[in-house]
Amino acid sequence: MVIATFAQVGVIVWLQGQRNTIAAATDRANQRFAQQLRMNQVVVELENAQRSYFLTGDDRFKAEFEQKWNEYSTVPTAIEQFIDIPDDVTSLKSVDEQIQRWHQLTQDLIARRDKLDNLTRVLEEQTIPPMRAVRSTLDGRQRHETDLRNRMIERSQEIDFSSAILTLALPAVDILMLLVLVTVLARILLDPLGTIAESARKISDGNFDVKLPLAKRDEIGALVKAFRDMSNAVQRRQRDLTEALTREREISQMYASLRANAERESARLQATIATVPAALVIVEAPSGRVVMQNAAADTLIGREPDDEAERRDYWEDFHATYRDGRHCPFEEWGTQRALRGEVVVGHEMIVRPPDGRTVPILVSAAPLRNDTGEIVGAVSAFQDITNLYEVDRLKSEFVSIVSHELRTPLTSIKGSLQLLLEDLPLADPDHKVLMDVALANVDRLVRIINDILDISKIEAGKLELNPRPLDVRELIDHSIQSVQQIAKGSSVILTPVISDMVPKVMADPDRTVQAIVNLLSNALKYAPARSEVTLAATSEPKGLVRIAVTDHGRGIAADKLGLLFHKFQQIDGADTRRFRGTGLGLAITKALVEMQGGSVSVTSELGKGSTFAITVPVARQG
Amino acid sequence: MKLLLAEDEPDVQLIARLALKRGGFQVVTASNGVEVLERVGAEQPDAILLDWMMPDMDGFETCKRLKADPATQAIPVIFLTAKVQESEVAKALALGAVGCIGKPFDALTLGDQIRALLGK
């Protein structure tokens, strides 16, 4: 291409040179032609002037002749300067000489004019033929010049034409060459680029089956290599993305189904909460602010206000108390305890909601935790137990009334029997026995009534204890005294064993004696005749005194031990007439002891005997 | 010693009277608190045995009146109660009674019990 360009430039330059040359030559030819014409014209006019002068003798023609001659003088030189060919110069000079001679001759003749008689003949003979030769030569020259000029013009035109052709052709050639070049380049450059582009298109459509051109060690090659790397990377990325998308879709589906489940569960829960008859409240930690409560809760406790200060007051105004009248502080409420992590079951409170009622409620509450186990809230359920309290109250009242009503006739019966027994001679031993039986049963009835009343009071929480500092020895003595008769009847020896350092205890005297007597009674049921029942009092760690009743009866099976202190449990086979229990004795004992802060225990070995023990708290000094 | 016995149940009154007689007491009876107040002045008992539950005026109210009245203030009062409520005892003592005896009482030792409470 470069060479071609240079060539073209060379051609154009050469052509231009040619044109210039020809233009110059043409110009000179034109000049020569014009000058020659002038020369010829002037010569003709010279001759005409000469002839006219000679014919007329008019001086005007002579002047004209001289003027024309002056004019002529310049001509040959004028022509000469445009002549290129030396021979041409020679011929010009030759004709010029001839013309000079003719002029000279003419001059001569003009000078001798007067002396000549046959001027015309002289003219004809002497001037016309040379002039004729000159004119012929001049014509010939003219023709020559004309020829030359025409030829020059022709050549000029040719050159122009060539030029024009070239002007058209060269660009055309150039364009052609460019086309070729472009085509070649395209093949070299664009094909691979096209392939790469095509590949890119395929890849973007997801079709990774592409054929890349060979990577040669040029820029295209680098591009191809880079493209291939990129394509691989894209392919890999595509795979990763597809996998991620699939996973994403799975997760999405799972999420959707979980969400649907959760919503279903939530709806179910909401429905449950709304319809469950108990009042349900859910609070958030740590503020205790209510986040959800059902309609039953709305009715029972109303809605807390939003404002923090008012909220606190709202709950304070409930004046929560325990059944015994003690104030129940906010911190001890079931919900608050649950927020601290406690599971609260059956917490009783009496509250005074804003509508002015007094409502006993039974509260159960539990903390709500998140995945990490942190407490995020609490749920509490509570019920209006006014009915229960009422029932309790009625029961208590019933029991009280009945107890009272029963005791009255019993008083009469017992008194009658006792007084009779004392005063009647009753010679018949059977009669005495019958009286004893009657009395014993009256006592038994009394005991039953007492037990029932006690257990009823205990369960209603209405059993009052009046603890005082008590001397343990006195307690024991009292207890022994109470059962002395029975012991005597069975010939059982009651032995108190009190260690010296046993301190005073803080307990309700009557009730503690009752508990000990209960144990003693049981022991006496099993103690064989003439055996010993010991009543031992010892000091225990943690500020307790242990009072243990030990018998040497037949003992109790290990699997029965756990049930003993439950209600209505009779120790098997005890059939001392005088002393059937109600099955409540041990249960009452347990309750009494535990209410005072102690505990009960039993150990037994079949065939050897049993030890029943209670602990009583020590009275604190000061 | 003269005892004024207030008991509304006739049978129990009988039994108590007999028991007290056996125990060496002279007994005058009343059936309710009103009667007690009416007769206390005339009878001038050494002690009054008051049943807790009586119609018209119960033992509690009667005792209150007795203790409020300077004329009868000094007379020791002992309650007879079915001891259904522990609080009965406390209330009784708070009123100034010297003690309580529970029903059913031991007829044979009733006299002794009263003597013991009276500090004799």
Interface residues (C-beta under 8 A of the other chain):
Chain A: S400 S403 H404 R407 T408 P409 L410 T411 S412 I413 K414 G415 S416 Q418 L419 E422 V442 V446 L453 L463 E464 L465 N466
Chain B: E9 D11 V12 L14 I15 A16 L18 A19 R22 M53 A82 V84 Q85 E86 S87 A90 K103 P104 F105 D106 A107 L108
